[in-house]
Amino acid sequence: MHTHNDSPLGQGTPWPIWALGGLLLLTLAVVAWQSQIGGGPVKDDVPSVQWQRSLRFEDRPNGDIAVLDAASQREVARFQGEQGFLRGSLRALARERQRRGMGPQAAFELTGHVDGRLTLRDTATGQRIALESFGPTNSAVFSQLQWAQ
């Protein structure tokens, strides 16, 4: 029979619960301290960037997608046909712009990283797609834009 003073784990065993609680508080304190001094997760910082290109994507009346260099406004590539991954990626980013009431004028930033990652970032909303996550075939659609003239 349990009395009011009995611990559910048995007589004299509350110390493990206190120890676990203390360990949890210590862990939270260390995590908070690390985030304050910049020791948190690795971010997309400048040293990891191998190349970067600012681009705009425009739909053409015939269904093509024109890729423009954002600085010169010169067409550097054109995609014809279905282009499911390209269209899907751009649609995902454009949806966020529309949700925020933004137009298509701002550039997208295509970035190749030294570790092989490839990201497409919307400069208007800050949204980012890790293109390499969708496999090398899909990522290659965007990686060819590094050299497109």
DRENMI-793511 format. One record per residue: x, y, z of N, C-alpha, C, CB in turn; residue number from 1. Coordinates in Angstrom, 1 decimal, padded with zeros to 4 digits. Glycine has a CB too. Layout:
(rec (X, Y, Z), (X, Y, Z), (X, Y, Z), (X, Y, Z), NUM)
...
This chain:
(rec (000.8, -001.2, 000.0), (000.0, 000.0, 000.0), (000.9, 001.2, 000.0), (-001.0, 000.0, 001.2), 1)
(rec (000.6, 002.2, -000.9), (001.4, 003.4, -001.0), (000.8, 004.4, 000.0), (001.4, 003.9, -002.4), 2)
(rec (001.7, 005.1, 000.7), (001.3, 006.2, 001.5), (001.6, 007.5, 000.7), (002.1, 006.2, 002.9), 3)
(rec (001.2, 008.6, 001.2), (001.4, 009.9, 000.5), (002.9, 010.2, 000.3), (000.8, 011.0, 001.3), 4)
(rec (003.8, 009.7, 001.2), (005.2, 010.0, 001.1), (006.0, 009.0, 000.2), (005.8, 010.0, 002.4), 5)
(rec (005.4, 007.9, -000.3), (006.1, 006.9, -001.1), (006.3, 007.5, -002.5), (005.3, 005.6, -001.1), 6)
(rec (007.4, 007.2, -003.0), (007.7, 007.5, -004.4), (007.2, 006.4, -005.3), (009.3, 007.7, -004.6), 7)
(rec (006.7, 006.7, -006.5), (006.2, 005.7, -007.4), (007.3, 004.7, -007.8), (005.6, 006.3, -008.6), 8)
(rec (008.6, 005.1, -007.7), (009.7, 004.3, -008.1), (010.3, 003.5, -006.9), (010.8, 005.1, -008.7), 9)
(rec (009.7, 003.7, -005.7), (010.2, 003.0, -004.5), (010.8, 004.0, -003.6), (011.2, 001.9, -004.9), 10)
(rec (011.1, 003.5, -002.4), (011.6, 004.4, -001.3), (013.0, 004.9, -001.6), (011.6, 003.6, 000.0), 11)
(rec (013.2, 006.2, -001.6), (014.5, 006.8, -001.7), (015.0, 006.9, -003.2), (015.5, 006.0, -001.0), 12)
(rec (014.1, 006.9, -004.2), (014.6, 006.9, -005.6), (014.3, 008.2, -006.3), (014.0, 005.8, -006.3), 13)
(rec (013.9, 009.3, -005.7), (013.6, 010.5, -006.5), (014.9, 011.1, -007.0), (012.9, 011.5, -005.6), 14)
(rec (016.1, 010.8, -006.5), (017.3, 011.4, -007.0), (017.5, 011.2, -008.5), (018.5, 010.9, -006.3), 15)
(rec (017.2, 010.0, -009.1), (017.4, 009.9, -010.6), (016.5, 010.9, -011.4), (017.1, 008.5, -011.0), 16)
(rec (015.3, 011.1, -010.9), (014.4, 012.1, -011.6), (015.0, 013.5, -011.5), (013.0, 012.1, -010.9), 17)
(rec (015.6, 013.9, -010.3), (016.2, 015.2, -010.2), (017.4, 015.3, -011.0), (016.6, 015.4, -008.7), 18)
(rec (018.2, 014.2, -011.1), (019.4, 014.2, -011.9), (019.1, 014.3, -013.4), (020.2, 012.8, -011.7), 19)
(rec (018.1, 013.6, -013.9), (017.6, 013.8, -015.3), (017.1, 015.2, -015.6), (016.5, 012.7, -015.6), 20)
(rec (016.4, 015.7, -014.6), (015.9, 017.1, -014.8), (017.1, 018.1, -014.9), (015.0, 017.5, -013.6), 21)
(rec (018.0, 017.9, -014.0), (019.2, 018.8, -014.0), (020.0, 018.6, -015.3), (020.1, 018.4, -012.8), 22)
(rec (020.1, 017.4, -015.8), (020.8, 017.2, -017.1), (020.1, 017.9, -018.2), (021.0, 015.7, -017.3), 23)
(rec (018.8, 017.8, -018.2), (018.0, 018.4, -019.2), (018.2, 020.0, -019.2), (016.5, 018.1, -019.1), 24)
(rec (018.2, 020.5, -018.0), (018.4, 022.0, -017.9), (019.8, 022.4, -018.3), (018.1, 022.4, -016.4), 25)
(rec (020.8, 021.6, -018.0), (022.1, 021.9, -018.4), (022.2, 021.8, -019.9), (023.1, 020.9, -017.7), 26)
(rec (021.6, 020.8, -020.5), (021.6, 020.7, -022.0), (021.0, 021.9, -022.6), (020.9, 019.4, -022.4), 27)
(rec (019.8, 022.3, -022.1), (019.2, 023.5, -022.7), (020.0, 024.8, -022.5), (017.8, 023.7, -022.0), 28)
(rec (020.7, 024.9, -021.4), (021.6, 026.0, -021.2), (022.7, 026.1, -022.2), (022.1, 026.0, -019.7), 29)
(rec (023.3, 024.9, -022.4), (024.5, 024.8, -023.4), (024.0, 025.1, -024.8), (025.1, 023.4, -023.3), 30)
(rec (022.8, 024.6, -025.2), (022.3, 024.9, -026.5), (022.0, 026.4, -026.6), (021.0, 024.1, -026.8), 31)
(rec (021.4, 027.0, -025.6), (021.2, 028.5, -025.7), (022.5, 029.3, -025.8), (020.4, 028.9, -024.5), 32)
(rec (023.5, 028.9, -025.0), (024.7, 029.6, -025.0), (025.4, 029.4, -026.4), (025.7, 029.0, -023.9), 33)
(rec (025.4, 028.2, -027.0), (026.0, 028.0, -028.3), (025.4, 028.8, -029.3), (025.9, 026.5, -028.6), 34)
(rec (024.0, 028.9, -029.3), (023.3, 029.8, -030.3), (023.7, 031.2, -030.1), (021.8, 029.5, -030.2), 35)
(rec (023.9, 031.7, -028.9), (024.3, 033.1, -028.7), (025.7, 033.4, -029.2), (024.2, 033.4, -027.2), 36)
(rec (026.6, 032.4, -029.1), (028.0, 032.7, -029.6), (028.2, 032.3, -031.0), (029.0, 032.0, -028.7), 37)
(rec (027.2, 031.8, -031.7), (027.3, 031.5, -033.1), (027.8, 030.0, -033.3), (028.2, 032.4, -033.8), 38)
(rec (027.6, 029.2, -032.4), (028.0, 027.8, -032.5), (026.9, 026.9, -032.9), (028.7, 027.3, -031.3), 39)
(rec (025.8, 027.4, -033.5), (024.7, 026.6, -033.9), (024.9, 025.9, -035.2), (023.5, 027.5, -034.0), 40)
(rec (023.9, 025.5, -035.8), (024.0, 024.7, -037.0), (024.7, 025.5, -038.1), (022.7, 024.3, -037.6), 41)
(rec (025.4, 024.8, -039.0), (026.2, 025.5, -040.1), (025.2, 026.1, -041.0), (027.1, 024.5, -040.8), 42)
(rec (025.4, 027.4, -041.4), (024.5, 028.1, -042.3), (025.2, 028.2, -043.6), (024.2, 029.5, -041.7), 43)
(rec (024.4, 028.6, -044.6), (024.9, 028.9, -046.0), (025.7, 030.2, -045.9), (023.8, 028.9, -047.1), 44)
(rec (027.0, 030.1, -045.6), (027.8, 031.3, -045.5), (028.6, 031.4, -046.7), (028.6, 031.2, -044.2), 45)
(rec (029.3, 032.6, -046.9), (030.0, 033.0, -048.0), (031.2, 032.0, -048.3), (030.6, 034.3, -047.9), 46)
(rec (031.9, 031.5, -047.4), (033.0, 030.6, -047.7), (032.6, 029.3, -048.4), (033.8, 030.3, -046.5), 47)
(rec (031.4, 028.9, -048.2), (030.9, 027.6, -048.8), (030.5, 027.8, -050.3), (029.8, 027.0, -048.0), 48)
(rec (030.4, 029.1, -050.7), (029.9, 029.4, -052.1), (031.0, 029.2, -053.1), (029.3, 030.8, -052.1), 49)
(rec (030.8, 028.4, -054.1), (031.7, 028.2, -055.2), (031.4, 029.2, -056.3), (031.8, 026.8, -055.7), 50)
(rec (030.1, 029.3, -056.7), (029.7, 030.2, -057.7), (028.3, 030.6, -057.4), (029.8, 029.6, -059.1), 51)
(rec (027.9, 031.8, -058.0), (026.6, 032.3, -057.8), (026.1, 033.1, -059.0), (026.5, 033.2, -056.5), 52)
(rec (024.8, 033.0, -059.3), (024.3, 033.7, -060.5), (022.9, 034.2, -060.2), (024.3, 032.8, -061.7), 53)
(rec (022.6, 035.4, -060.5), (021.3, 036.0, -060.3), (020.5, 035.9, -061.6), (021.4, 037.5, -059.9), 54)
(rec (019.4, 035.3, -061.6), (018.6, 035.0, -062.8), (017.1, 035.4, -062.6), (018.7, 033.5, -063.2), 55)
(rec (016.5, 035.6, -063.8), (015.0, 035.8, -063.8), (014.5, 034.7, -064.8), (014.6, 037.2, -064.2), 56)
(rec (013.3, 034.3, -064.5), (012.7, 033.3, -065.3), (011.3, 033.9, -065.8), (012.4, 031.9, -064.6), 57)
(rec (011.1, 033.8, -067.1), (009.9, 034.4, -067.7), (009.2, 033.4, -068.6), (010.2, 035.7, -068.5), 58)
(rec (007.9, 033.3, -068.5), (007.1, 032.4, -069.4), (007.0, 033.2, -070.7), (005.7, 032.1, -068.8), 59)
(rec (007.1, 032.4, -071.8), (006.9, 033.0, -073.1), (005.6, 032.5, -073.7), (008.1, 032.5, -074.1), 60)
(rec (005.0, 033.3, -074.6), (003.7, 033.0, -075.2), (003.6, 031.5, -075.7), (003.3, 033.9, -076.2), 61)
(rec (004.7, 031.0, -076.3), (004.7, 029.7, -076.9), (004.9, 028.6, -075.8), (005.7, 029.6, -077.9), 62)
(rec (004.9, 028.9, -074.5), (005.1, 027.9, -073.5), (006.5, 027.7, -073.0), (004.5, 026.6, -073.9), 63)
(rec (007.5, 028.3, -073.7), (008.9, 028.2, -073.3), (009.1, 029.0, -072.0), (009.8, 028.7, -074.4), 64)
(rec (010.2, 028.7, -071.3), (010.7, 029.4, -070.2), (012.0, 030.1, -070.6), (010.8, 028.5, -068.9), 65)
(rec (012.0, 031.4, -070.6), (013.2, 032.1, -070.9), (014.0, 032.4, -069.6), (012.9, 033.5, -071.7), 66)
(rec (015.3, 032.2, -069.6), (016.1, 032.5, -068.4), (016.9, 033.7, -068.8), (017.0, 031.3, -068.1), 67)
(rec (016.8, 034.8, -067.9), (017.5, 036.0, -068.2), (018.5, 036.3, -067.1), (016.5, 037.2, -068.2), 68)
(rec (019.7, 036.8, -067.5), (020.7, 037.2, -066.5), (020.1, 038.5, -065.8), (022.1, 037.6, -067.2), 69)
(rec (020.0, 038.5, -064.5), (019.3, 039.5, -063.8), (019.9, 040.9, -064.0), (019.2, 039.2, -062.3), 70)
(rec (021.2, 040.9, -064.1), (021.9, 042.2, -064.3), (021.8, 042.8, -065.7), (023.4, 042.0, -064.0), 71)
(rec (022.0, 042.0, -066.7), (022.0, 042.5, -068.1), (020.6, 042.4, -068.7), (023.0, 041.8, -068.9), 72)
(rec (019.7, 041.6, -068.1), (018.4, 041.3, -068.7), (018.5, 040.6, -070.1), (017.6, 042.6, -068.9), 73)
(rec (019.7, 040.0, -070.4), (019.9, 039.3, -071.6), (019.5, 037.9, -071.4), (021.4, 039.4, -072.0), 74)
(rec (018.8, 037.3, -072.4), (018.4, 035.9, -072.3), (019.7, 035.0, -072.4), (017.4, 035.5, -073.4), 75)
(rec (019.8, 034.1, -071.4), (021.0, 033.2, -071.4), (020.6, 031.8, -071.7), (021.7, 033.4, -070.1), 76)
(rec (019.4, 031.4, -071.6), (018.9, 030.1, -071.9), (017.4, 030.1, -072.1), (019.3, 029.1, -070.7), 77)
(rec (017.0, 029.0, -072.7), (015.5, 028.8, -073.0), (015.2, 027.4, -072.8), (015.1, 029.4, -074.4), 78)
(rec (014.1, 027.1, -072.1), (013.7, 025.7, -071.9), (012.4, 025.5, -072.6), (013.5, 025.4, -070.3), 79)
(rec (012.3, 024.4, -073.4), (011.1, 024.1, -074.1), (010.5, 022.9, -073.6), (011.4, 024.0, -075.6), 80)
(rec (009.2, 022.7, -073.8), (008.5, 021.5, -073.5), (008.1, 021.4, -072.0), (009.4, 020.3, -073.8), 81)
(rec (007.8, 020.2, -071.5), (007.3, 020.0, -070.2), (008.1, 020.7, -069.1), (007.1, 018.5, -070.0), 82)
(rec (009.4, 020.3, -069.0), (010.3, 020.8, -067.9), (009.6, 020.8, -066.6), (010.7, 022.2, -068.3), 83)
(rec (009.1, 019.6, -066.2), (008.4, 019.4, -064.9), (009.1, 019.9, -063.7), (008.0, 018.0, -064.7), 84)
(rec (010.4, 019.5, -063.5), (011.1, 019.9, -062.3), (011.4, 021.4, -062.3), (012.4, 019.1, -062.2), 85)
(rec (011.8, 021.9, -063.4), (012.0, 023.4, -063.5), (010.8, 024.2, -063.2), (012.6, 023.8, -064.9), 86)
(rec (009.7, 023.8, -063.8), (008.4, 024.5, -063.6), (007.9, 024.4, -062.2), (007.4, 024.0, -064.6), 87)
(rec (008.0, 023.2, -061.7), (007.6, 022.9, -060.3), (008.3, 023.7, -059.3), (007.7, 021.4, -060.0), 88)
(rec (009.6, 023.8, -059.5), (010.5, 024.5, -058.5), (010.1, 026.0, -058.6), (012.0, 024.3, -058.8), 89)
(rec (010.0, 026.5, -059.8), (009.7, 028.0, -059.9), (008.3, 028.3, -059.4), (009.8, 028.4, -061.4), 90)
(rec (007.3, 027.3, -059.7), (006.0, 027.5, -059.2), (005.9, 027.6, -057.6), (005.0, 026.4, -059.7), 91)
(rec (006.7, 026.7, -057.0), (006.7, 026.7, -055.5), (007.2, 028.1, -055.0), (007.6, 025.6, -055.0), 92)
(rec (008.2, 028.6, -055.6), (008.7, 029.9, -055.2), (007.8, 031.1, -055.5), (010.1, 030.2, -055.8), 93)
(rec (007.2, 031.0, -056.7), (006.3, 032.0, -057.2), (005.0, 032.1, -056.3), (005.9, 031.8, -058.6), 94)
(rec (004.6, 030.9, -055.8), (003.4, 030.8, -055.0), (003.6, 031.7, -053.7), (003.1, 029.4, -054.6), 95)
(rec (004.8, 031.6, -053.1), (005.1, 032.4, -051.9), (005.1, 033.9, -052.2), (006.4, 032.0, -051.3), 96)
(rec (005.6, 034.2, -053.4), (005.6, 035.7, -053.8), (004.1, 036.1, -053.9), (006.3, 035.9, -055.1), 97)
(rec (003.3, 035.3, -054.6), (001.9, 035.7, -054.7), (001.2, 035.8, -053.4), (001.2, 034.7, -055.6), 98)
(rec (001.5, 034.9, -052.5), (000.9, 034.9, -051.2), (001.2, 036.2, -050.4), (001.3, 033.7, -050.3), 99)
(rec (002.4, 036.8, -050.7), (002.8, 038.0, -050.0), (002.5, 039.2, -050.9), (004.3, 037.9, -049.8), 100)
(rec (001.9, 039.1, -052.0), (001.5, 040.2, -052.9), (002.7, 040.8, -053.6), (000.9, 041.3, -052.1), 101)
(rec (003.7, 039.9, -053.9), (004.9, 040.4, -054.7), (004.8, 040.0, -056.1), (006.2, 039.8, -054.0), 102)
(rec (005.4, 040.8, -057.0), (005.5, 040.5, -058.4), (006.7, 039.6, -058.8), (005.5, 041.7, -059.2), 103)
(rec (006.8, 039.4, -060.1), (007.9, 038.5, -060.6), (009.2, 039.2, -060.9), (007.5, 037.8, -061.8), 104)
(rec (009.4, 040.5, -060.5), (010.5, 041.3, -060.9), (011.8, 040.9, -060.2), (010.3, 042.8, -060.7), 105)
(rec (011.8, 040.5, -059.0), (013.0, 040.2, -058.2), (013.7, 039.0, -058.8), (012.7, 040.0, -056.7), 106)
(rec (015.0, 038.9, -058.7), (015.8, 037.8, -059.2), (015.8, 036.6, -058.3), (017.2, 038.3, -059.5), 107)
(rec (016.1, 035.5, -058.9), (016.4, 034.3, -058.1), (017.9, 034.1, -058.1), (015.7, 033.0, -058.7), 108)
(rec (018.4, 033.6, -057.0), (019.9, 033.4, -056.9), (020.2, 031.9, -056.9), (020.4, 034.1, -055.5), 109)
(rec (020.9, 031.5, -057.9), (021.3, 030.1, -058.1), (022.8, 030.1, -057.5), (021.2, 029.7, -059.6), 110)
(rec (023.0, 029.2, -056.6), (024.3, 029.1, -055.9), (024.8, 027.6, -055.9), (024.1, 029.6, -054.5), 111)
(rec (026.0, 027.5, -056.4), (026.7, 026.2, -056.3), (027.7, 026.3, -055.2), (027.5, 025.9, -057.7), 112)
(rec (027.7, 025.3, -054.3), (028.5, 025.3, -053.1), (029.7, 024.3, -053.3), (027.7, 024.8, -051.9), 113)
(rec (030.8, 024.6, -052.6), (032.0, 023.8, -052.7), (031.8, 022.3, -052.4), (033.1, 024.3, -051.8), 114)
(rec (030.8, 022.0, -051.6), (030.5, 020.6, -051.3), (029.5, 019.9, -052.3), (029.9, 020.5, -049.9), 115)
(rec (029.2, 020.6, -053.4), (028.4, 020.0, -054.4), (026.9, 020.4, -054.3), (028.5, 018.6, -054.4), 116)
(rec (026.5, 021.0, -053.2), (025.1, 021.4, -053.1), (024.8, 022.5, -054.1), (024.8, 021.9, -051.7), 117)
(rec (023.5, 022.5, -054.5), (023.0, 023.5, -055.4), (021.7, 024.1, -054.8), (022.8, 023.0, -056.8), 118)
(rec (021.6, 025.4, -054.6), (020.4, 026.0, -054.1), (019.9, 027.1, -055.0), (020.7, 026.5, -052.7), 119)
(rec (018.6, 027.2, -055.0), (017.9, 028.3, -055.7), (017.1, 029.1, -054.6), (016.9, 027.7, -056.8), 120)
(rec (017.5, 030.4, -054.5), (016.9, 031.2, -053.4), (016.1, 032.4, -054.1), (018.0, 031.7, -052.5), 121)
(rec (014.9, 032.6, -053.6), (014.2, 033.7, -054.0), (014.6, 035.0, -053.2), (012.6, 033.5, -053.9), 122)
(rec (015.2, 035.9, -053.9), (015.7, 037.1, -053.2), (014.6, 038.0, -052.7), (016.6, 038.0, -054.2), 123)
(rec (013.4, 037.8, -053.2), (012.3, 038.6, -052.7), (011.7, 038.1, -051.3), (011.1, 038.6, -053.7), 124)
(rec (011.6, 036.7, -051.2), (011.0, 036.2, -050.0), (012.0, 035.5, -049.1), (010.0, 035.2, -050.4), 125)
(rec (013.2, 035.1, -049.6), (014.2, 034.4, -048.8), (013.9, 032.9, -048.9), (014.1, 034.9, -047.4), 126)
(rec (012.9, 032.4, -049.5), (012.6, 031.0, -049.7), (013.8, 030.4, -050.4), (011.3, 030.7, -050.3), 127)
(rec (014.1, 029.1, -050.1), (015.3, 028.4, -050.7), (014.9, 027.0, -051.0), (016.5, 028.5, -049.7), 128)
(rec (015.4, 026.5, -052.1), (015.2, 025.1, -052.5), (016.5, 024.5, -052.6), (014.3, 024.9, -053.8), 129)
(rec (016.8, 023.4, -051.9), (018.0, 022.6, -052.0), (017.8, 021.7, -053.2), (018.4, 021.8, -050.7), 130)
(rec (018.3, 022.1, -054.4), (018.0, 021.4, -055.6), (018.7, 020.0, -055.7), (018.6, 022.2, -056.8), 131)
(rec (019.8, 019.8, -055.0), (020.5, 018.5, -055.0), (019.7, 017.4, -054.3), (021.9, 018.6, -054.4), 132)
(rec (018.7, 017.8, -053.5), (017.9, 016.9, -052.8), (017.0, 016.1, -053.7), (017.0, 017.6, -051.8), 133)
(rec (016.8, 016.6, -054.9), (015.9, 015.9, -055.9), (016.6, 015.1, -056.9), (015.1, 017.0, -056.6), 134)
(rec (017.9, 014.8, -056.6), (018.7, 013.9, -057.5), (019.5, 014.6, -058.5), (017.7, 012.9, -058.1), 135)
(rec (020.5, 013.9, -059.1), (021.4, 014.6, -060.0), (020.7, 015.0, -061.3), (022.5, 013.7, -060.3), 136)
(rec (019.8, 014.2, -061.8), (019.1, 014.6, -063.1), (018.3, 015.9, -062.9), (018.2, 013.4, -063.5), 137)
(rec (017.6, 016.0, -061.9), (016.8, 017.2, -061.7), (017.7, 018.4, -061.4), (015.8, 017.1, -060.5), 138)
(rec (018.7, 018.2, -060.6), (019.7, 019.2, -060.2), (020.4, 019.7, -061.5), (020.7, 018.7, -059.2), 139)
(rec (020.7, 018.8, -062.4), (021.5, 019.2, -063.6), (020.7, 020.2, -064.5), (021.7, 018.0, -064.4), 140)
(rec (019.4, 020.2, -064.4), (018.6, 021.2, -065.1), (019.0, 022.6, -064.7), (017.1, 021.0, -064.9), 141)
(rec (019.3, 022.8, -063.4), (019.7, 024.1, -063.0), (021.2, 024.3, -063.1), (019.2, 024.3, -061.5), 142)
(rec (022.0, 023.3, -062.8), (023.4, 023.5, -062.8), (024.0, 023.9, -064.1), (024.1, 022.2, -062.4), 143)
(rec (023.3, 023.6, -065.2), (023.8, 024.0, -066.5), (023.7, 025.5, -066.7), (023.0, 023.3, -067.6), 144)
(rec (022.9, 026.2, -065.9), (022.7, 027.6, -066.0), (024.0, 028.4, -065.4), (021.5, 028.1, -065.2), 145)
(rec (024.9, 027.7, -064.8), (026.1, 028.3, -064.3), (026.9, 028.9, -065.5), (027.0, 027.3, -063.5), 146)
(rec (026.9, 028.2, -066.6), (027.7, 028.6, -067.8), (026.9, 029.1, -068.9), (028.5, 027.4, -068.3), 147)
(rec (025.6, 029.2, -068.8), (024.7, 029.6, -069.9), (025.0, 031.0, -070.3), (023.2, 029.5, -069.5), 148)
(rec (025.2, 031.3, -071.6), (025.5, 032.6, -072.1), (024.4, 033.1, -072.9), (026.8, 032.6, -072.9), 149)
